[in-house]
Amino acid sequence: MKDTDDILAVPLWINGHAFLTMAPAFFDVRDARSGLIRRRTPLCGASQASTAVDAAAAALPAWRSLAVGERARLLATLADALAGYGSHFAGLIAEESGQEDATAAAEVEAALRLLRNAADEAAVASDGGVVAIVCDDRAPLAGLLQRAVPTLLAGSTVVAKPSPKAPSAAVALAELMAQSGFPAGAFNVLHGDLEAIEGLCAAPALGRLLFAGEPELAKRVAEVAGRHGRQLAD
């Protein structure tokens, strides 16, 4: 096995900036095509989850104070930024998820449509306060945005928990959000596996828990949530 001492860990994104943490363990992110280790995902727990949720809670007043149209404008600005880095995002998705290049590029296009169509949402879901979105590696960008776009548009702030197998698109998206004018803490990224989900569910300020991905993993997430008296929201 390749030595990982010189391989960089993927940062969390909390309160508008990259956030490094000394996690108790790491997951080796391998290029799905070559098998080479490219980066390491910190497997976070309750402490980091609490920090991320608190940052999202602190950002709620500023994000809620914006009109829906202003939030949609920020999402459109994000779409323009994402379009400029489309090939970079497609490369990350293909590398980490094992998708074909054309499929990864199509996922980026789907993400752009979600962002650009935000202003056309016929109805905005009720504000759920701080919302955690757990994703698998099936569609690390479009799957996340399918949940995040209506959530942000409704005035909620987000803590995204991507798959440890495919963490990079979420962090790169968060960086683009900061560059596009989103308030710090409106969108945060927490890394990890089931312990991170446990930490999110235990955080008092968390309002809702959403999932994007395969039904089998959704069942496992629902079991974790149930232990904390929470349910996966539709």
C-alpha positions in Angstrom: 0.0 0.0 0.0 1.3 3.4 -0.9 2.5 5.6 2.0 0.0 8.4 2.5 2.2 10.7 4.7 2.8 13.1 1.8 -0.8 13.0 0.4 -2.8 16.1 1.4 -6.0 15.8 3.3 -9.2 17.3 1.9 -10.2 20.3 4.0 -13.6 20.9 5.5 -15.3 24.1 4.6 -16.7 26.0 7.6 -17.8 29.6 8.0 -16.6 30.7 4.6 -13.1 29.2 4.5 -11.1 26.0 4.4 -11.0 24.3 7.8 -8.3 21.8 8.6 -8.8 19.3 11.5 -6.9 16.5 13.2 -9.4 13.7 12.6 -8.9 10.4 14.3 -8.8 8.6 11.0 -8.7 9.2 7.3 -10.1 7.6 4.2 -7.8 7.1 1.2 -9.5 8.6 -1.9 -8.4 6.6 -4.9 -8.5 7.4 -8.5 -11.4 5.1 -9.5 -9.6 4.3 -12.8 -6.0 3.8 -11.8 -6.4 2.9 -8.2 -3.8 5.5 -7.1 -4.4 7.4 -3.9 -5.0 11.0 -4.7 -6.0 12.6 -1.4 -7.3 11.7 2.0 -10.7 12.4 3.5 -10.8 13.2 7.3 -13.3 11.0 9.1 -14.8 13.5 11.4 -17.0 13.1 14.4 -19.2 15.0 16.9 -16.8 17.9 17.5 -16.4 18.9 13.9 -20.1 18.3 13.1 -21.0 20.7 16.0 -18.7 23.3 14.7 -20.2 23.1 11.2 -23.8 23.2 12.4 -23.0 26.2 14.7 -21.5 28.1 11.8 -24.6 27.4 9.7 -26.8 28.5 12.6 -24.8 31.8 13.0 -25.3 32.5 9.3 -29.0 32.0 9.3 -30.0 35.6 10.1 -28.0 37.1 7.3 -29.2 34.5 4.8 -32.8 34.7 5.8 -32.7 38.5 5.5 -32.1 38.2 1.8 -35.1 38.2 -0.5 -35.8 35.0 -2.5 -34.8 36.8 -5.7 -31.5 37.8 -4.2 -30.8 34.2 -3.2 -31.7 33.1 -6.7 -29.3 35.8 -8.1 -26.5 34.4 -6.0 -27.2 30.9 -7.3 -27.1 32.2 -10.8 -23.8 33.9 -10.1 -22.5 30.6 -8.8 -23.7 28.9 -12.0 -21.5 31.4 -14.0 -18.5 30.6 -11.8 -19.1 26.9 -12.1 -19.3 27.1 -15.9 -15.9 28.6 -15.9 -14.5 25.6 -14.1 -16.7 22.9 -15.6 -13.8 20.8 -16.9 -12.1 20.9 -13.5 -15.3 19.7 -11.8 -15.9 17.0 -14.4 -12.3 15.8 -13.8 -12.8 15.6 -10.1 -16.1 13.7 -10.5 -14.7 11.2 -13.0 -11.6 10.6 -10.9 -13.3 10.0 -7.6 -16.6 8.4 -8.7 -15.4 6.4 -11.7 -17.8 7.9 -14.1 -16.9 8.1 -17.8 -15.7 11.5 -18.9 -18.9 12.2 -20.9 -21.0 11.2 -17.9 -19.1 13.5 -15.5 -19.4 16.4 -18.0 -23.2 15.7 -18.2 -23.4 15.9 -14.4 -21.8 19.3 -14.4 -24.3 20.4 -17.0 -27.1 19.1 -14.8 -25.7 21.1 -11.9 -25.6 24.2 -14.0 -29.3 23.8 -15.0 -30.3 23.4 -11.3 -28.5 26.6 -10.4 -29.8 28.6 -13.4 -33.4 27.4 -12.9 -33.5 28.4 -9.3 -35.3 31.6 -10.1 -38.0 29.6 -11.8 -39.0 27.6 -8.8 -42.7 27.7 -8.6 -42.9 27.1 -4.9 -40.3 27.6 -2.2 -40.3 25.0 0.6 -40.7 26.2 4.1 -37.5 27.3 5.9 -36.0 24.4 7.9 -33.3 26.4 9.6 -30.0 24.5 9.4 -30.2 21.6 7.0 -27.7 18.8 6.7 -27.4 17.1 3.3 -25.8 13.6 3.2 -24.7 12.5 -0.2 -23.2 9.3 -1.7 -20.7 9.2 -4.5 -23.2 8.4 -7.3 -23.6 12.1 -8.2 -21.3 14.1 -5.9 -22.2 17.5 -7.5 -25.6 17.3 -9.1 -27.0 15.1 -6.4 -25.9 17.6 -3.7 -27.3 20.6 -5.6 -30.6 18.9 -6.3 -31.1 19.0 -2.5 -29.1 22.2 -1.8 -30.6 24.6 -4.4 -34.2 24.5 -3.1 -33.0 24.4 0.5 -30.8 27.6 0.1 -33.5 29.3 -1.9 -36.0 28.7 1.0 -33.7 30.6 3.4 -32.1 27.6 5.1 -28.3 27.3 5.6 -26.6 24.0 4.7 -24.0 21.6 6.1 -23.1 19.2 3.3 -21.7 15.7 4.1 -20.3 14.2 0.9 -19.2 10.7 0.5 -15.7 10.1 1.8 -15.0 8.4 -1.5 -15.8 11.6 -3.5 -15.3 14.7 -1.3 -13.7 17.2 -3.6 -16.6 18.5 -5.7 -18.4 19.7 -2.6 -15.4 21.6 -1.3 -14.6 23.1 -4.7 -18.3 24.2 -4.9 -18.1 25.8 -1.4 -15.0 27.7 -2.5 -16.9 29.0 -5.6 -19.8 30.0 -3.4 -17.4 32.2 -1.3 -16.1 33.8 -4.4 -19.6 34.4 -5.7 -20.7 36.4 -2.7 -22.5 33.9 -0.5 -22.4 34.9 3.2 -19.9 32.9 5.3 -21.6 29.9 6.9 -24.4 29.7 4.4 -22.9 26.5 2.9 -20.5 24.3 4.9 -18.8 21.0 4.2 -18.3 18.3 6.8 -16.4 15.1 5.9 -16.7 11.7 7.4 -18.8 8.6 7.5 -21.4 7.4 10.0 -19.8 9.1 13.0 -20.1 12.4 11.2 -23.8 11.7 10.6 -24.2 10.8 14.2 -22.6 14.2 15.1 -24.9 16.1 12.8 -28.0 14.3 14.3 -26.9 15.1 17.8 -26.3 18.8 17.1 -29.2 20.8 18.8 -29.2 23.5 16.1 -29.8 21.1 13.3 -33.3 21.5 11.8 -33.6 18.9 9.1 -31.6 16.0 7.6 -31.8 15.3 3.8 -30.2 12.6 1.7 -29.2 12.3 -1.9 -28.1 8.9 -3.3 -28.9 5.2 -3.3 -31.8 3.9 -1.3 -29.7 1.3 0.5 -27.5 4.0 2.0 -30.5 6.1 2.8 -31.7 3.3 5.0 -28.5 3.3 7.0 -28.6 7.1 7.3 -32.3 6.8 8.5 -31.2 4.3 11.1 -28.6 6.7 12.5 -31.1 9.5 12.5 -33.7 7.4 14.3 -31.3 6.8 17.1 -31.3 10.5 17.8 -35.1 10.9 17.4 -34.7 12.4 13.9 -36.1 11.4 10.5 -34.9 11.9 7.0 -37.0 14.6 5.4 -38.5 14.2 2.0 
